[in-house]
């Protein structure tokens, strides 16, 4: 490792399924006086493959040119660095830009790959009731029904089950979204002890400095009031075993037997919903341009289209 880019030996990673409260916890952590936090750090692991190892750097540079989240960071790319050094430099840039002593990042998928770069990394696993996660994926346009909406939760939790077995106790801690929202000070104190820093009330100041409100404990377990009985049965039929393993009680409704015909129908419904969602969001012309540029590998056209899509997404996030 080159002297000007020392390896951060013990970065902290917040892992868990999307829609599990990782944004709220990330904001809390980032407002600690000693912690700087990168949001959605998946661009570091998405291109790592089990067979080929590190991504080819020139292709990776091109991929980052249209990566909306990476582009928003303002990170610079030092082409003299190899892949581990390069992605480590992103953490260094975040830490230095914020003038803080420690740095972390949120990663929702492929987070097992992080150990290849940072073998001594520490992990905060945030878990939320999978029924709430499945329900909240639909308005994001990520799923067309709760059956497919549960997939992200299932994948993330299955991956954590594998990863936590490889980690010594001092490198991992688990916290539930429900506990965090019900008793934030106690749970943030636990997390700070794990990281090795004192709890600071500034962690709860983020509503004053961001567009995010402090979560309302009354909104925990919204699935009980916002999902139909059949939707609850669909989700529980898919993830009941893991819900129980994670300490969540089932509704008591009878589980459904999901036949292959039912699953095909649910998957078709999911596909149509996601297509219609994107058409509504981006317009038919841009949607079709995106589809055909990808289908036929028209790289320059695809790049232009992706940049247009990014601008629309950014406008929606404001």
Secondary structure, DSSP 4 states (H G I P E B T S, - for coil): --GGG---TT-EEEE--TTSSHHHHHHHHHTSTTEEEES--GGGTTT-BTTTBSPPHHHHHHHHHT-HHHHHHT----TTS-HHHHHHHHHHHHHHHHT-SEEEEEE-SSGGGHHHH-TT-EEEEEE--HHHHHHHTTTTTS-SSHHHHHHHHHHHHHHHHHHHTTS-GGGEEEEEHHHHHHSHHHHHHHHHHHHTS---GGGG-HHHHSSPPPPPGGGTTTHHHHS-HHHHHHHHHHHHHHHHHTTPPP--PPPP---HHHHHHHHHHHHHHHHHHHHHHH-HHHHHHHHHHHHTT-HHHHHHHHHHHHHHHHHHH-
